[in-house]
């Protein structure tokens, strides 16, 4: 059985990765349609090594007959077109923030909460979590099952690609400019990003948190367990691809470092690289282009009774967006979508 797939936002960084991931994983496609805004219509994008797709205008596109839509066009665009696609019978897997906290839309990470998938039938929409939340809950899931997580403290070190292609261009332009002594121009970010870190992602909320930090809390509750207390500090760093997280976890029950390592090694989607020596850990450079959520530096937190610390790295464009969306589509056709 094969499926008609639409990729919405096909000219963006995540859309490009979605097309690449569909091809690499040999998803059973009958036809792939590339969609974007009218100003991008007519451009060409690649699907696999040999297929070139001409981008069509999302505004004019009729979703009747499309089985699955992989959306990554921005929340405002998804707000309009995802319900339109769903009403036409297309199952939407949306990578934007628009529907994540909607009670009638499941927020899915296949390794963590596949049992939530059937809830999509209420609106024909499935939400893809925030990239920083996604890698975190993949690592937390086996530990939570074993010892029940009471509290998580996480500091994120998030690459500029999480803010889109223009953000990557700004890092490149600023870095090059500094080398040749050109003045630094700040456009997308609030401060210089080259050779700097910015403790600010998304908008500020009344309590002083940024929305990115709030997302990590509420999305972890929806995906994993509402009883988990979580506090986050999210930082943008001058890295092109790959988010890193320093994680402290407090459990209700004792969990040794060796047992945690064994659980993580068995967990789907997790790769443990944890040698206590120089270079015995993963950085974003090694994680770029890879599917796994990498866990390193597993050790006891001596400040609480049942605590562990670890380092977590993943490619935010791949597992943090495109791969998870394709994995949801694979789960959908395997368990629920009959055509």
Secondary structure, 3 states (H helix, E strand, C coil): CCEEEEEECCCCHHHHHHHHHHHHCCCCEEEEEEEECHHHCCCEEEECCCEEEECEEHHHCCCCCCCEEEECCCHHHHHHHHHHHHHCCCEEEECCCCCCCCCCCEEECHHHHHHHHHHHHHCCEEEECCHHHHHHHHHHHHHHHHHCEEEEEEEEEECHHHHCHHHHHHHHHHHHHHHCCCCCCCCCCCCCCCCCEECCCCCECCCCCEHHHHHHHHHHHHHCCCCCEEEEEEEEECCCCCEEEEEEEEECCCCCHHHHHHHHHHCCCEEECCCCCCCCCCCHHHHCCCCCEEEEEEEECCCCCCEEEEEEEECCCHHHHHHHHHHHHHHHHHHCCCC
